[in-house]
Amino acid sequence: MKIDNSGKALGAVSARPLEGRSAAKAEQAAEQDSVSINPLAAKLSNVTGAGKSESTFDADKVAAIRQAIAEGRFSVNSEKIADGLLSSVKELLAR
């Protein structure tokens, strides 16, 4: 098997009938190559897209933190981080 690392899509294998294969068999093979999306996957796609309207990046907050680090004023509250991690784990386990 040849692996193409060029990043370009390779041509469809069933685009032309193989030698010795009738046109009907080639068409049937092309139909078998079709893909359908599981309804659950479609629902997951909608769920992941729901949060896209909210901005999760605050450029002003990042700039303030960057400035605080540069000035040596930034401190990490390890208790707050640990509490957040524990609450996240509890939430995930409750599902």
C-alpha positions, 0 to 999 in steps of 0.5 A: 500500500502506498501512502501519499504524504503530499496532503492532496486527495487521491483519486477515487478508486472506483472512478473507473471500472477495473478490467474484467468488471462489467459496468453494472458491477462497477456501479454496484461497487460504487453504491456500496462505497457510499457512507451514511452518518449515524443519527447519534453522530449528527446529534453530537455535531449539533451539541458541539456546535451549540457552544460556538456562539459563545466566545471562550477567548477573552483577549483583554484577560489574556493581555492582563495576565501576560502583563501581570506575569511580566511584572511578577504580580501573577500568582497561581492559587493551587487550592482553587485549581484543585477544587475546580478539577475535583468538581469537574471529575464529580460532574463527569462521574455523575453523568 
